[in-house]
Amino acid sequence: MAALRFKTNNLAGTLDPLCQSVLKHFQLPSLRLLCFFDDDNPPCLEQEIGATYRGLHVRLKGSGTWPSYIQQLFLDSRGGLAFDNVIYLPGRTCAAEAGAVITFAHELEHFVQFGGVYKVLVANQLLYQHLPSLDPANTAKSWNIPHEQDAMIISKRVAEAVLGPEVVSKHAESRIAAQDDPLYWEYFQSLNADVSFDLLDQTIPWVNKFRPQLLGLQQSTVDFSQSEWWR
């Protein structure tokens, strides 16, 4: 179940119909999901994540510092957590309809990964977080990691269905022209939105390649010493 919340009525009027269309393309896990669309770029999140992020999906418990106007939505009337996970889009993303649709679909796919193949997602997140030390020669980019490729393909497919391929392509071109993470958007442009993508099959070679380093990480979710570590 996804609850959509918007910082302003203007945002709701513009984005709610588009977000409802995006949701029709997903079979979501049976977890309580808060989706918040902002018209601001809170410094507390920029300090924690970085100033160029487009959106995020996190498990709500222990998810860090949030602005008070978002944090007040987290609790129910008895003081317990009202949601399990949260998707957040900052003002810079919500300022463009195409950007909001692409990013919302991207983060929804991460939510689907979380609810469906959690250990596979964790393996990918570890690869993502430790990529500079795993690949010091910088031959791989963060968007090459399978969970990101999966989310990019799905987001492109859904955005093209909701907005049309031309609108999606023009948005990517505008980001490249603005030098807003141009290599990311060039890669996004190159993706075939109709391609089939098996997240586990694509992740296994990465784990095999970096297994010694992954075994050395301090974490207890995935046992990389097992041949079928995803079970």
MDAnalysis code that builds the backbone (N, CA, C; Angstrom):
import MDAnalysis as mda
import numpy as np

u = mda.Universe.empty(693, n_residues=231, atom_resindex=np.repeat(np.arange(231), 3), trajectory=True)
u.add_TopologyAttr("name", ["N", "CA", "C"] * 231)
u.add_TopologyAttr("resid", np.arange(1, 232))
u.add_TopologyAttr("resname", ["MET", "ALA", "ALA", "LEU", "ARG", "PHE", "LYS", "THR", "ASN", "ASN", "LEU", "ALA", "GLY", "THR", "LEU", "ASP", "PRO", "LEU", "CYS", "GLN", "SER", "VAL", "LEU", "LYS", "HIS", "PHE", "GLN", "LEU", "PRO", "SER", "LEU", "ARG", "LEU", "LEU", "CYS", "PHE", "PHE", "ASP", "ASP", "ASP", "ASN", "PRO", "PRO", "CYS", "LEU", "GLU", "GLN", "GLU", "ILE", "GLY", "ALA", "THR", "TYR", "ARG", "GLY", "LEU", "HIS", "VAL", "ARG", "LEU", "LYS", "GLY", "SER", "GLY", "THR", "TRP", "PRO", "SER", "TYR", "ILE", "GLN", "GLN", "LEU", "PHE", "LEU", "ASP", "SER", "ARG", "GLY", "GLY", "LEU", "ALA", "PHE", "ASP", "ASN", "VAL", "ILE", "TYR", "LEU", "PRO", "GLY", "ARG", "THR", "CYS", "ALA", "ALA", "GLU", "ALA", "GLY", "ALA", "VAL", "ILE", "THR", "PHE", "ALA", "HIS", "GLU", "LEU", "GLU", "HIS", "PHE", "VAL", "GLN", "PHE", "GLY", "GLY", "VAL", "TYR", "LYS", "VAL", "LEU", "VAL", "ALA", "ASN", "GLN", "LEU", "LEU", "TYR", "GLN", "HIS", "LEU", "PRO", "SER", "LEU", "ASP", "PRO", "ALA", "ASN", "THR", "ALA", "LYS", "SER", "TRP", "ASN", "ILE", "PRO", "HIS", "GLU", "GLN", "ASP", "ALA", "MET", "ILE", "ILE", "SER", "LYS", "ARG", "VAL", "ALA", "GLU", "ALA", "VAL", "LEU", "GLY", "PRO", "GLU", "VAL", "VAL", "SER", "LYS", "HIS", "ALA", "GLU", "SER", "ARG", "ILE", "ALA", "ALA", "GLN", "ASP", "ASP", "PRO", "LEU", "TYR", "TRP", "GLU", "TYR", "PHE", "GLN", "SER", "LEU", "ASN", "ALA", "ASP", "VAL", "SER", "PHE", "ASP", "LEU", "LEU", "ASP", "GLN", "THR", "ILE", "PRO", "TRP", "VAL", "ASN", "LYS", "PHE", "ARG", "PRO", "GLN", "LEU", "LEU", "GLY", "LEU", "GLN", "GLN", "SER", "THR", "VAL", "ASP", "PHE", "SER", "GLN", "SER", "GLU", "TRP", "TRP", "ARG"])
u.atoms.positions = np.array([
    [0.847, -1.192, 0.000],
    [0.000, 0.000, 0.000],
    [0.884, 1.245, 0.000],
    [0.631, 2.142, -0.918],
    [1.425, 3.363, -1.020],
    [0.567, 4.572, -0.679],
    [1.048, 5.397, 0.236],
    [0.386, 6.652, 0.588],
    [1.180, 7.798, -0.023],
    [0.538, 8.590, -0.884],
    [1.201, 9.718, -1.525],
    [0.951, 10.986, -0.717],
    [2.021, 11.709, -0.410],
    [1.907, 12.964, 0.321],
    [2.726, 14.022, -0.421],
    [2.166, 15.222, -0.515],
    [2.798, 16.311, -1.264],
    [2.968, 17.508, -0.353],
    [4.097, 18.214, -0.504],
    [4.386, 19.354, 0.371],
    [3.358, 20.469, 0.177],
    [2.874, 20.658, -1.067],
    [1.937, 21.736, -1.348],
    [0.779, 21.224, -2.201],
    [-0.302, 21.979, -2.195],
    [-1.449, 21.632, -3.041],
    [-1.095, 21.738, -4.524],
    [-0.240, 22.693, -4.868],
    [0.180, 22.829, -6.259],
    [0.913, 21.580, -6.750],
    [1.802, 21.062, -5.903],
    [2.501, 19.827, -6.252],
    [1.522, 18.676, -6.421],
    [0.574, 18.586, -5.499],
    [-0.416, 17.509, -5.569],
    [-1.218, 17.599, -6.861],
    [-1.628, 18.802, -7.223],
    [-2.418, 18.978, -8.426],
    [-1.674, 18.579, -9.681],
    [-0.373, 18.834, -9.686],
    [0.444, 18.515, -10.857],
    [0.871, 17.052, -10.885],
    [1.358, 16.549, -9.746],
    [2.018, 15.252, -9.741],
    [1.126, 14.073, -9.357],
    [0.082, 14.321, -8.580],
    [-0.723, 13.177, -8.117],
    [-1.283, 12.345, -9.271],
    [-1.886, 12.954, -10.301],
    [-2.403, 12.119, -11.399],
    [-1.302, 11.308, -12.088],
    [-0.134, 11.908, -12.259],
    [0.975, 11.196, -12.892],
    [1.460, 10.052, -12.008],
    [1.562, 10.296, -10.708],
    [2.020, 9.257, -9.779],
    [1.026, 8.099, -9.712],
    [-0.259, 8.414, -9.769],
    [-1.264, 7.351, -9.790],
    [-1.098, 6.484, -11.034],
    [-0.765, 7.115, -12.153],
    [-0.524, 6.361, -13.391],
    [0.716, 5.485, -13.269],
    [1.753, 6.014, -12.626],
    [2.973, 5.232, -12.409],
    [2.681, 4.003, -11.566],
    [1.907, 4.177, -10.501],
    [1.625, 3.072, -9.583],
    [0.914, 1.915, -10.268],
    [0.148, 2.197, -11.309],
    [-0.579, 1.143, -12.013],
    [0.354, 0.152, -12.702],
    [1.621, 0.515, -12.854],
    [2.583, -0.350, -13.537],
    [3.354, -1.244, -12.568],
    [3.029, -1.202, -11.271],
    [3.779, -1.955, -10.270],
    [2.871, -2.868, -9.456],
    [3.417, -4.034, -9.119],
    [2.838, -4.905, -8.103],
    [3.683, -4.713, -6.853],
    [3.176, -3.942, -5.905],
    [3.979, -3.557, -4.747],
    [3.937, -4.612, -3.652],
    [5.011, -4.711, -2.862],
    [5.008, -5.616, -1.706],
    [3.948, -5.188, -0.684],
    [3.555, -6.111, 0.160],
    [2.543, -5.809, 1.180],
    [3.202, -5.154, 2.389],
    [3.840, -4.035, 2.145],
    [4.463, -3.212, 3.172],
    [3.868, -1.811, 3.084],
    [3.886, -1.107, 4.195],
    [3.314, 0.240, 4.237],
    [4.355, 1.235, 3.724],
    [4.031, 1.908, 2.628],
    [4.985, 2.790, 1.964],
    [4.483, 4.227, 1.970],
    [5.313, 5.136, 2.468],
    [5.055, 6.569, 2.382],
    [5.864, 7.134, 1.222],
    [5.202, 7.871, 0.329],
    [5.863, 8.539, -0.783],
    [5.678, 10.046, -0.613],
    [6.772, 10.760, -0.387],
    [6.678, 12.196, -0.112],
    [7.360, 12.982, -1.226],
    [6.639, 14.001, -1.719],
    [7.104, 14.843, -2.808],
    [7.257, 16.267, -2.286],
    [8.476, 16.775, -2.340],
    [8.816, 18.039, -1.693],
    [8.948, 19.160, -2.730],
    [8.824, 20.402, -2.245],
    [9.140, 21.551, -3.095],
    [10.412, 22.236, -2.616],
    [11.091, 21.600, -1.670],
    [12.313, 22.139, -1.076],
    [13.415, 21.086, -1.177],
    [14.644, 21.511, -0.893],
    [15.801, 20.617, -0.865],
    [16.440, 20.739, 0.522],
    [15.920, 19.995, 1.504],
    [16.332, 20.176, 2.896],
    [17.835, 19.976, 3.105],
    [18.500, 20.941, 3.731],
    [19.946, 20.819, 3.966],
    [20.319, 19.576, 4.762],
    [19.460, 19.147, 5.703],
    [19.804, 17.984, 6.531],
    [19.948, 16.727, 5.678],
    [19.147, 16.605, 4.621],
    [19.261, 15.459, 3.734],
    [20.442, 15.602, 2.784],
    [20.679, 16.826, 2.329],
    [21.825, 17.046, 1.445],
    [23.143, 16.756, 2.173],
    [23.210, 17.106, 3.435],
    [24.424, 16.842, 4.214],
    [24.637, 15.345, 4.394],
    [23.536, 14.599, 4.529],
    [23.628, 13.165, 4.789],
    [23.830, 12.359, 3.511],
    [23.200, 12.790, 2.413],
    [23.190, 11.997, 1.180],
    [24.075, 12.602, 0.101],
    [24.126, 13.926, 0.049],
    [24.808, 14.624, -1.031],
    [23.848, 15.565, -1.731],
    [24.384, 16.590, -2.347],
    [23.549, 17.665, -2.882],
    [22.967, 17.366, -4.254],
    [23.306, 16.222, -4.842],
    [22.867, 15.963, -6.218],
    [21.910, 14.778, -6.339],
    [21.489, 14.203, -5.219],
    [20.595, 13.042, -5.299],
    [19.253, 13.438, -5.911],
    [18.657, 12.510, -6.637],
    [17.365, 12.758, -7.292],
    [16.196, 12.256, -6.464],
    [16.418, 11.240, -5.673],
    [15.371, 10.652, -4.847],
    [15.983, 9.537, -4.032],
    [15.197, 8.994, -3.107],
    [15.714, 7.900, -2.298],
    [14.582, 6.993, -1.841],
    [14.951, 5.748, -1.584],
    [14.067, 4.773, -0.954],
    [14.827, 4.156, 0.198],
    [14.210, 4.152, 1.389],
    [14.849, 3.561, 2.560],
    [13.804, 2.863, 3.424],
    [14.281, 1.916, 4.182],
    [13.464, 1.370, 5.272],
    [13.358, 2.452, 6.331],
    [12.173, 2.658, 6.852],
    [11.958, 3.806, 7.734],
    [12.720, 3.678, 9.044],
    [12.759, 2.491, 9.619],
    [13.420, 2.312, 10.904],
    [14.905, 2.586, 10.788],
    [15.391, 3.556, 11.572],
    [16.811, 3.889, 11.561],
    [17.282, 4.549, 10.285],
    [16.390, 5.293, 9.620],
    [16.723, 5.829, 8.300],
    [17.390, 7.201, 8.337],
    [17.682, 7.737, 9.520],
    [18.439, 8.984, 9.576],
    [17.614, 10.206, 9.932],
    [18.145, 11.379, 9.601],
    [17.555, 12.660, 9.972],
    [16.620, 13.153, 8.877],
    [15.443, 13.633, 9.284],
    [14.452, 14.126, 8.333],
    [13.923, 15.481, 8.793],
    [13.460, 16.323, 7.851],
    [12.783, 17.558, 8.250],
    [11.531, 17.236, 9.077],
    [11.176, 18.122, 9.969],
    [10.060, 17.868, 10.887],
    [8.740, 17.664, 10.149],
    [8.548, 18.357, 9.010],
    [7.274, 18.236, 8.303],
    [7.114, 16.874, 7.629],
    [8.217, 16.165, 7.461],
    [8.138, 14.792, 6.961],
    [8.103, 13.818, 8.130],
    [8.941, 14.071, 9.117],
    [9.057, 13.164, 10.260],
    [7.726, 13.014, 10.998],
    [6.918, 14.066, 11.010],
    [5.643, 13.996, 11.724],
    [4.670, 13.000, 11.080],
    [4.937, 12.619, 9.860],
    [4.089, 11.647, 9.174],
    [4.457, 10.211, 9.513],
    [5.591, 10.011, 10.141],
    [6.107, 8.667, 10.358],
    [5.365, 7.890, 11.444],
    [4.755, 8.614, 12.392],
    [4.155, 7.951, 13.552],
    [2.643, 7.900, 13.449],
    [2.068, 6.817, 13.990],
    [0.613, 6.720, 14.058],
    [0.110, 7.331, 15.354],
    [-1.177, 7.248, 15.608],
    [-1.778, 7.906, 16.772],
    [-1.298, 7.324, 18.097],
    [-0.728, 6.133, 18.073],
    [-0.232, 5.502, 19.305],
    [1.276, 5.618, 19.453],
    [1.901, 6.348, 18.553],
    [3.335, 6.569, 18.657],
    [4.188, 5.519, 17.979],
    [3.550, 4.573, 17.308],
    [4.304, 3.572, 16.563],
    [4.543, 4.025, 15.140],
    [5.380, 3.311, 14.413],
    [5.649, 3.667, 13.033],
    [4.411, 3.404, 12.173],
    [4.021, 4.423, 11.425],
    [2.858, 4.291, 10.544],
    [3.228, 3.669, 9.203],
    [4.529, 3.621, 8.892],
    [4.993, 3.097, 7.610],
    [6.226, 2.227, 7.824],
    [6.454, 1.345, 6.881],
    [7.652, 0.498, 6.909],
    [8.792, 1.110, 6.102],
    [8.466, 1.704, 4.980],
    [9.459, 2.247, 4.058],
    [9.012, 3.623, 3.589],
    [9.973, 4.390, 3.087],
    [9.657, 5.719, 2.575],
    [10.398, 5.968, 1.267],
    [9.702, 6.567, 0.323],
    [10.292, 7.103, -0.893],
    [10.201, 8.620, -0.803],
    [11.295, 9.289, -1.087],
    [11.329, 10.753, -0.978],
    [11.915, 11.344, -2.247],
    [11.246, 12.362, -2.779],
    [11.740, 13.125, -3.926],
    [11.884, 14.586, -3.517],
    [13.078, 15.169, -3.680],
    [13.297, 16.570, -3.292],
    [12.720, 17.529, -4.322],
    [12.751, 18.811, -3.988],
    [12.185, 19.831, -4.854],
    [12.832, 19.895, -6.218],
    [14.158, 19.669, -6.295],
    [14.832, 19.748, -7.586],
    [14.301, 18.697, -8.559],
    [13.876, 17.558, -8.029],
    [13.312, 16.506, -8.873],
    [11.866, 16.794, -9.213],
    [11.105, 17.240, -8.229],
    [9.674, 17.496, -8.434],
    [9.410, 18.714, -9.315],
    [10.429, 19.526, -9.555],
    [10.244, 20.729, -10.370],
    [9.936, 20.401, -11.824],
    [10.303, 19.208, -12.284],
    [10.032, 18.785, -13.660],
    [9.176, 17.527, -13.619],
    [8.050, 17.545, -14.317],
    [7.145, 16.406, -14.295],
    [7.852, 15.129, -14.744],
    [8.621, 15.215, -15.823],
    [9.307, 14.031, -16.335],
    [10.318, 13.508, -15.323],
    [11.044, 14.414, -14.694],
    [12.014, 14.002, -13.690],
    [11.343, 13.315, -12.514],
    [10.190, 13.837, -12.089],
    [9.469, 13.235, -10.975],
    [8.958, 11.847, -11.335],
    [8.420, 11.691, -12.527],
    [7.888, 10.394, -12.954],
    [9.011, 9.365, -13.066],
    [10.117, 9.738, -13.708],
    [11.244, 8.815, -13.870],
    [11.780, 8.396, -12.506],
    [11.984, 9.353, -11.624],
    [12.583, 9.055, -10.328],
    [11.626, 8.290, -9.434],
    [10.346, 8.629, -9.472],
    [9.373, 7.896, -8.665],
    [9.335, 6.431, -9.094],
    [9.307, 6.165, -10.389],
    [9.309, 4.789, -10.878],
    [10.602, 4.073, -10.489],
    [11.725, 4.785, -10.556],
    [13.024, 4.225, -10.173],
    [13.000, 3.769, -8.712],
    [12.531, 4.639, -7.831],
    [12.522, 4.301, -6.407],
    [11.477, 3.242, -6.088],
    [10.361, 3.229, -6.809],
    [9.377, 2.162, -6.620],
    [9.972, 0.800, -6.957],
    [10.811, 0.741, -7.978],
    [11.441, -0.527, -8.315],
    [12.392, -0.971, -7.204],
    [13.086, -0.030, -6.562],
    [13.916, -0.395, -5.411],
    [13.040, -0.926, -4.273],
    [11.857, -0.374, -4.097],
    [10.925, -0.870, -3.087],
    [10.488, -2.293, -3.427],
    [10.222, -2.555, -4.697],
    [9.867, -3.909, -5.137],
    [11.025, -4.869, -4.868],
    [12.255, -4.439, -5.141],
    [13.430, -5.261, -4.843],
    [13.510, -5.557, -3.350],
    [13.257, -4.548, -2.546],
    [13.314, -4.692, -1.088],
    [12.323, -5.747, -0.618],
    [11.108, -5.690, -1.141],
    [10.063, -6.599, -0.686],
    [10.131, -7.978, -1.293],
    [10.823, -8.121, -2.444],
    [10.807, -9.393, -3.146],
    [12.096, -10.190, -3.098],
    [13.225, -9.517, -3.180],
    [14.534, -10.204, -3.220],
    [15.500, -9.445, -2.311],
    [15.193, -9.438, -1.031],
    [15.889, -8.562, -0.092],
    [17.397, -8.826, -0.046],
    [17.800, -10.093, 0.036],
    [19.233, -10.382, 0.132],
    [19.970, -10.001, -1.152],
    [19.312, -10.148, -2.276],
    [19.914, -9.730, -3.542],
    [20.096, -8.218, -3.546],
    [19.095, -7.498, -3.036],
    [19.211, -6.039, -2.943],
    [20.349, -5.648, -2.010],
    [20.449, -6.304, -0.863],
    [21.517, -5.981, 0.087],
    [22.882, -6.207, -0.547],
    [23.036, -7.296, -1.280],
    [24.305, -7.555, -1.965],
    [24.639, -6.418, -2.919],
    [23.641, -5.958, -3.655],
    [23.849, -4.843, -4.579],
    [24.178, -3.554, -3.849],
    [23.508, -3.316, -2.735],
    [23.777, -2.108, -1.957],
    [25.200, -2.114, -1.413],
    [25.681, -3.279, -1.007],
    [27.064, -3.382, -0.536],
    [28.042, -3.107, -1.678],
    [27.742, -3.646, -2.848],
    [28.574, -3.365, -4.017],
    [28.568, -1.870, -4.336],
    [27.400, -1.260, -4.247],
    [27.242, 0.170, -4.538],
    [28.039, 1.021, -3.546],
    [27.891, 0.695, -2.270],
    [28.523, 1.498, -1.220],
    [30.047, 1.369, -1.235],
    [30.535, 0.199, -1.618],
    [31.978, -0.060, -1.532],
    [32.650, -0.121, -2.892],
    [31.968, 0.360, -3.927],
    [32.511, 0.257, -5.274],
    [33.897, 0.894, -5.414],
    [34.165, 2.076, -4.823],
    [35.505, 2.664, -4.988],
    [36.625, 1.763, -4.484],
    [36.402, 1.049, -3.370],
    [37.450, 0.156, -2.857],
    [37.442, -1.192, -3.578],
    [36.275, -1.641, -4.045],
    [36.198, -2.896, -4.778],
    [36.823, -2.770, -6.161],
    [36.655, -1.596, -6.761],
    [37.113, -1.369, -8.135],
    [37.914, -0.068, -8.191],
    [39.110, -0.063, -7.591],
    [39.899, 1.183, -7.530],
    [40.309, 1.707, -8.897],
    [40.306, 0.855, -9.917],
    [40.641, 1.318, -11.267],
    [39.500, 2.089, -11.908],
    [38.344, 2.105, -11.229],
    [37.183, 2.880, -11.684],
    [36.682, 2.431, -13.057],
    [36.717, 1.114, -13.295],
    [36.225, 0.590, -14.566],
    [34.707, 0.448, -14.581],
    [34.086, 0.397, -13.406],
    [32.626, 0.285, -13.301],
    [32.065, 1.557, -12.679],
    [30.864, 1.912, -13.084],
    [30.168, 3.064, -12.527],
    [29.019, 2.575, -11.644],
    [28.531, 3.450, -10.792],
    [27.465, 3.052, -9.872],
    [26.229, 2.574, -10.622],
    [25.967, 3.156, -11.808],
    [24.773, 2.758, -12.549],
    [24.963, 1.432, -13.285],
    [26.173, 0.865, -13.254],
    [26.393, -0.462, -13.819],
    [25.990, -1.568, -12.849],
    [25.856, -1.254, -11.570],
    [25.499, -2.264, -10.579],
    [24.072, -2.730, -10.857],
    [23.819, -4.035, -10.794],
    [22.555, -4.574, -11.298],
    [21.277, -3.955, -10.725],
    [21.228, -3.673, -9.425],
    [19.972, -3.131, -8.900],
    [19.688, -1.740, -9.460],
    [20.742, -0.997, -9.812],
    [20.553, 0.308, -10.434],
    [20.147, 0.154, -11.902],
    [20.770, -0.771, -12.611],
    [20.373, -1.015, -13.994],
    [18.910, -1.418, -14.071],
    [18.507, -2.324, -13.180],
    [17.115, -2.775, -13.136],
    [16.175, -1.594, -12.925],
    [16.481, -0.747, -11.933],
    [15.615, 0.397, -11.633],
    [15.598, 1.402, -12.783],
    [16.725, 1.580, -13.466],
    [16.776, 2.515, -14.588],
    [15.952, 2.003, -15.770],
    [16.056, 0.707, -16.054],
    [15.282, 0.136, -17.159],
    [13.785, 0.242, -16.881],
    [13.387, -0.147, -15.670],
    [11.963, -0.091, -15.318],
    [11.462, 1.342, -15.327],
    [12.252, 2.261, -14.792],
    [11.805, 3.657, -14.733],
    [11.649, 4.239, -16.127],
    [12.552, 3.885, -17.027],
    [12.440, 4.365, -18.400],
    [11.203, 3.775, -19.062],
    [10.970, 2.481, -18.854],
    [9.807, 1.815, -19.448],
    [8.505, 2.430, -18.948],
    [8.409, 2.627, -17.639],
    [7.176, 3.175, -17.052],
    [6.985, 4.630, -17.470],
    [8.063, 5.418, -17.426],
    [7.959, 6.834, -17.795],
    [7.537, 6.994, -19.252],
    [8.067, 6.145, -20.126],
    [7.666, 6.217, -21.524],
    [6.201, 5.838, -21.701],
    [5.716, 4.890, -20.892],
    [4.303, 4.510, -20.967],
    [3.394, 5.630, -20.460],
    [3.838, 6.355, -19.435],
    [3.025, 7.412, -18.822],
    [3.107, 8.717, -19.606],
    [4.312, 9.085, -20.046],
    [4.545, 10.399, -20.660],
    [4.797, 10.349, -22.170],
    [5.245, 9.198, -22.657],
    [5.644, 9.087, -24.055],
    [7.150, 9.130, -24.180],
    [7.718, 8.353, -25.121],
    [9.180, 8.301, -25.282],
    [9.822, 9.643, -25.576],
    [9.146, 10.505, -26.339],
    [9.759, 11.783, -26.704],
    [9.957, 12.678, -25.496],
    [8.983, 12.717, -24.602],
    [9.092, 13.543, -23.397],
    [10.237, 13.043, -22.519],
    [10.330, 11.735, -22.369],
    [11.386, 11.148, -21.538],
    [12.755, 11.435, -22.140],
    [12.877, 11.287, -23.447],
    [14.155, 11.545, -24.105],
    [14.556, 13.009, -23.991],
    [13.597, 13.906, -24.161],
    [13.899, 15.335, -24.054],
    [14.348, 15.704, -22.645],
    [13.754, 15.070, -21.632],
    [14.182, 15.360, -20.265],
    [15.626, 14.923, -20.057],
    [15.956, 13.718, -20.516],
    [17.336, 13.243, -20.392],
    [18.296, 14.164, -21.131],
    [17.914, 14.599, -22.319],
    [18.761, 15.514, -23.098],
    [18.958, 16.839, -22.358],
    [17.913, 17.307, -21.680],
    [18.019, 18.567, -20.939],
    [18.978, 18.435, -19.770],
    [18.994, 17.266, -19.123],
    [19.909, 17.039, -18.002],
    [21.353, 16.944, -18.498],
    [21.539, 16.336, -19.659],
    [22.883, 16.251, -20.240],
    [23.382, 17.651, -20.599],
    [22.504, 18.436, -21.229],
    [22.886, 19.795, -21.629],
    [23.201, 20.668, -20.420],
    [22.492, 20.438, -19.314],
    [22.705, 21.214, -18.093],
    [23.891, 20.707, -17.279],
    [24.563, 19.648, -17.765],
    [25.681, 19.032, -17.054],
    [25.262, 18.558, -15.663],
    [24.036, 18.051, -15.586],
    [23.496, 17.488, -14.353],
    [23.695, 15.975, -14.389],
    [24.857, 15.519, -13.925],
    [25.209, 14.097, -13.974],
    [25.068, 13.557, -15.397],
    [25.744, 14.184, -16.366],
    [25.513, 13.845, -17.783],
    [25.827, 12.407, -18.142],
    [26.849, 11.797, -17.519],
    [27.185, 10.418, -17.855],
    [26.057, 9.466, -17.450],
    [25.422, 9.766, -16.323],
    [24.269, 8.958, -15.887],
    [23.159, 9.033, -16.922],
    [22.837, 10.242, -17.347],
    [21.725, 10.412, -18.279],
    [22.071, 9.894, -19.668],
    [23.322, 9.946, -20.054],
    [23.721, 9.340, -21.323],
    [23.530, 7.824, -21.265],
    [23.862, 7.243, -20.126],
    [23.650, 5.801, -19.961],
    [22.150, 5.482, -19.958],
    [21.368, 6.301, -19.273],
    [19.907, 6.141, -19.260],
    [19.358, 6.169, -20.682],
    [19.846, 7.108, -21.479],
    [19.408, 7.223, -22.868],
    [19.744, 5.967, -23.668],
    [20.844, 5.329, -23.355],
    [21.305, 4.175, -24.131],
    [20.543, 2.896, -23.817],
    [19.813, 2.873, -22.702],
    [19.150, 1.652, -22.264],
    [17.948, 1.316, -23.143],
    [17.772, 0.022, -23.392],
    [16.583, -0.485, -24.073],
    [15.526, -0.757, -23.016],
    [14.458, 0.020, -23.019],
    [13.439, -0.092, -21.974],
    [12.644, -1.380, -22.070],
    [12.736, -2.071, -23.182],
    [11.957, -3.290, -23.369],
    [12.733, -4.561, -23.042],
    [13.992, -4.421, -22.661],
    [14.830, -5.588, -22.413],
    [14.400, -6.294, -21.129],
    [14.500, -7.613, -21.119],
    [14.230, -8.393, -19.914],
    [15.467, -8.367, -19.022],
    [15.271, -8.214, -17.723],
    [16.400, -8.081, -16.798],
    [16.126, -8.926, -15.560],
    [16.956, -9.933, -15.310],
    [16.836, -10.789, -14.128],
    [17.868, -10.319, -13.103],
    [17.398, -9.732, -12.027],
    [18.302, -9.110, -11.060],
    [19.251, -10.124, -10.439],
    [18.757, -11.285, -10.042],
    [19.641, -12.280, -9.434],
    [20.697, -12.754, -10.423],
    [20.270, -13.107, -11.635],
    [21.225, -13.593, -12.639],
    [22.309, -12.565, -12.930],
    [21.940, -11.287, -12.929],
    [22.907, -10.233, -13.210],
    [23.808, -9.944, -12.007],
    [23.334, -10.264, -10.799],
    [24.100, -9.978, -9.582],
    [25.132, -11.054, -9.292],
    [24.822, -12.304, -9.606],
    [25.717, -13.419, -9.271],
    [27.144, -13.205, -9.783],
    [27.363, -12.790, -11.041],
    [28.760, -12.565, -11.487],
    [29.487, -11.489, -10.684],
    [28.774, -10.470, -10.271],
    [29.389, -9.423, -9.457],
    [29.835, -9.993, -8.110],
    [28.967, -10.776, -7.480],
    [29.320, -11.375, -6.196],
    [30.490, -12.335, -6.366],
    [30.467, -13.138, -7.417],
    [31.583, -14.062, -7.660],
    [32.898, -13.306, -7.838],
    [32.847, -12.196, -8.545],
    [34.061, -11.419, -8.805],
    [34.626, -10.802, -7.530],
    [33.746, -10.293, -6.673],
    [34.191, -9.552, -5.493],
    [33.941, -10.306, -4.186],
    [33.742, -11.626, -4.275],
    [33.416, -12.400, -3.074],
    [34.428, -12.219, -1.943],
    [35.746, -12.278, -2.197],
    [36.691, -12.113, -1.082],
    [36.500, -10.788, -0.338],
    [36.308, -9.718, -1.093],
    [36.098, -8.417, -0.454],
    [34.765, -8.364, 0.278],
    [33.725, -8.939, -0.293],
    [32.417, -8.951, 0.355],
    [32.447, -9.761, 1.646],
    [33.200, -10.847, 1.650],
    [33.321, -11.661, 2.862],
    [33.993, -10.879, 3.990],
    [34.801, -9.890, 3.635],
    [35.506, -9.102, 4.641],
    [34.705, -7.957, 5.227],
    [33.506, -7.695, 4.688],
    [32.693, -6.594, 5.183],
    [31.964, -6.983, 6.472],
    [31.772, -6.020, 7.334],
    [31.059, -6.238, 8.583],
    [29.558, -6.097, 8.346],
    [28.883, -7.202, 8.113],
    [27.432, -7.217, 7.932],
    [26.934, -8.629, 8.218],
    [25.679, -8.751, 8.584],
    [25.150, -10.052, 8.999],
    [23.923, -10.486, 8.197],
    [23.610, -9.776, 7.126],
    [22.399, -10.081, 6.367],
    [22.616, -11.181, 5.343],
    [23.736, -11.133, 4.632],
    [24.007, -12.074, 3.545],
    [25.268, -12.867, 3.870],
    [25.167, -14.191, 3.790],
    [26.320, -15.056, 4.024],
    [26.954, -15.391, 2.676],
    [27.942, -14.609, 2.292],
    [28.568, -14.779, 0.991],
    [29.441, -16.031, 0.899],
    [29.624, -16.740, 2.024],
    [30.374, -17.994, 1.978],
    [29.534, -19.125, 1.406],
    [28.227, -18.933, 1.344],
    [27.325, -19.942, 0.798],
    [27.214, -19.805, -0.717],
    [27.138, -20.922, -1.410],
    [27.013, -20.875, -2.865],
    [25.708, -20.213, -3.281],
    [24.634, -20.478, -2.546],
    [23.342, -19.823, -2.814],
    [23.088, -18.792, -1.714],
    [23.920, -17.770, -1.720],
    [23.918, -16.736, -0.682],
    [22.612, -15.951, -0.640],
    [21.839, -15.983, -1.711],
    [20.604, -15.215, -1.796],
    [19.425, -15.850, -1.081],
    [19.564, -17.087, -0.630],
    [18.446, -17.787, 0.022],
    [18.358, -17.444, 1.500],
])
